[in-house]
Amino acid sequence: QVHLVESGGGLVQAGDSLRLSCTASGRTFSTYTMGWFRQAPGKEREFVIEIGYSGSTTYNSNSVKGRFSISRDNAKNTVYLQMNSLKPEDTAVYYCAARLYGDASFGSWGQGTQVIVSS
């Protein structure tokens, strides 16, 4: 388990960009697949994107493909979510999550950071 803290959320206008950060505790950050999820009001939590421990693998849902990207800095124990061309439907609480190599699911979660996109 790692402790995750997200930051960078806020209120932006449609079309703006925003970068979220997630910093992890511990010395084995590089062995985790890191992911971002989001939960909009009244909806279930949705998988957004993930990046493998080597930084070479990313997956994202169709709703954000081409607009969102993920990167990681293992030296800083940090993963980033770059969000461009934001839309009001991107409004949600964004959660960072970690999945240890070999595990089937994400076992560590951050507290979430709110992103609000106004039209």
C-alpha positions as CSV (number, residue, x, y, z in Angstrom):
1,Q,0.0,0.0,0.0
2,V,1.1,3.5,-0.7
3,H,-0.4,6.8,0.5
4,L,-1.5,9.0,-2.4
5,V,-2.3,12.7,-2.3
6,E,-3.8,14.5,-5.3
7,S,-3.6,18.2,-6.0
8,G,-4.2,20.7,-8.8
9,G,-8.0,20.6,-9.1
10,G,-10.1,23.7,-9.4
11,L,-12.6,25.7,-11.3
12,V,-11.9,26.3,-15.0
13,Q,-13.8,27.3,-18.1
14,A,-14.7,25.0,-21.0
15,G,-11.7,24.8,-23.3
16,D,-9.1,25.4,-20.6
17,S,-6.4,23.0,-19.5
18,L,-5.5,21.7,-16.1
19,R,-2.9,19.4,-14.7
20,L,-3.5,17.2,-11.7
21,S,-0.7,15.8,-9.7
22,C,-0.6,12.8,-7.4
23,T,2.3,12.2,-5.1
24,A,2.9,8.8,-3.4
25,S,4.7,7.9,-0.3
26,G,7.1,5.0,-0.1
27,R,10.2,3.9,-2.0
28,T,8.6,1.5,-4.5
29,F,6.6,3.9,-6.5
30,S,8.2,2.8,-9.7
31,T,6.8,-0.7,-9.3
32,Y,3.2,0.5,-9.4
33,T,0.8,1.0,-12.2
34,M,-0.8,4.4,-11.6
35,G,-4.2,5.3,-12.7
36,W,-6.7,8.2,-12.6
37,F,-10.4,7.7,-12.0
38,R,-13.2,10.2,-11.8
39,Q,-16.7,10.4,-10.3
40,A,-19.3,12.9,-11.4
41,P,-22.2,13.9,-9.2
42,G,-24.8,11.1,-9.2
43,K,-22.6,8.8,-11.3
44,E,-20.4,5.8,-10.6
45,R,-16.7,6.2,-10.5
46,E,-15.2,5.9,-14.0
47,F,-11.8,4.7,-15.1
48,V,-9.9,7.5,-17.0
49,I,-6.4,6.5,-17.7
50,E,-3.4,4.5,-16.4
51,I,0.3,4.3,-16.9
52,G,2.5,1.3,-16.3
53,Y,5.5,1.2,-14.0
54,S,7.9,1.8,-16.9
55,G,5.9,4.7,-18.2
56,S,5.5,3.0,-21.6
57,T,1.9,1.8,-21.3
58,T,-1.2,4.0,-21.1
59,Y,-4.9,3.3,-21.5
60,N,-7.8,5.8,-21.5
61,S,-11.5,5.7,-21.9
62,N,-13.0,7.0,-25.2
63,S,-14.5,10.0,-23.5
64,V,-11.1,11.6,-22.9
65,K,-9.0,10.1,-25.6
66,G,-7.0,12.8,-27.4
67,R,-7.6,15.3,-24.7
68,F,-6.1,13.8,-21.5
69,S,-2.7,12.3,-21.1
70,I,-0.8,10.7,-18.2
71,S,2.9,10.8,-17.3
72,R,5.0,9.9,-14.3
73,D,8.2,11.1,-12.7
74,N,9.5,8.1,-10.6
75,A,12.2,10.3,-9.1
76,K,9.5,12.5,-7.6
77,N,7.0,9.7,-6.8
78,T,4.5,11.6,-8.8
79,V,2.0,10.9,-11.6
80,Y,0.4,13.7,-13.6
81,L,-2.9,14.0,-15.5
82,Q,-2.8,16.6,-18.2
83,M,-6.3,17.6,-19.2
84,N,-6.8,19.7,-22.3
85,S,-9.9,21.1,-24.0
86,L,-11.9,20.5,-20.9
87,K,-15.7,20.2,-21.2
88,P,-18.4,20.7,-18.6
89,E,-18.9,16.9,-18.6
90,D,-15.4,16.5,-17.3
91,T,-16.6,18.0,-14.0
92,A,-16.0,15.4,-11.3
93,V,-13.9,14.4,-8.4
94,Y,-10.6,12.9,-9.7
95,Y,-8.9,10.1,-7.9
96,C,-5.4,8.8,-8.1
97,A,-4.9,5.1,-7.6
98,A,-2.1,2.6,-7.5
99,R,-1.9,-1.0,-8.5
100,L,1.1,-3.0,-7.5
101,Y,2.8,-5.1,-10.2
102,G,1.0,-8.5,-10.3
103,D,-2.2,-7.3,-8.6
104,A,-5.5,-7.5,-10.4
105,S,-7.0,-4.3,-9.1
106,F,-6.0,-0.9,-7.7
107,G,-5.4,-1.2,-4.0
108,S,-4.4,2.3,-3.0
109,W,-6.5,5.4,-3.5
110,G,-6.1,9.1,-2.9
111,Q,-8.7,11.4,-1.3
112,G,-9.7,13.0,-4.6
113,T,-9.5,16.5,-6.0
114,Q,-12.4,18.4,-7.4
115,V,-12.5,19.7,-11.0
116,I,-15.3,21.9,-12.1
117,V,-15.6,23.0,-15.7
118,S,-18.0,25.8,-16.4
119,S,-19.6,26.4,-19.8
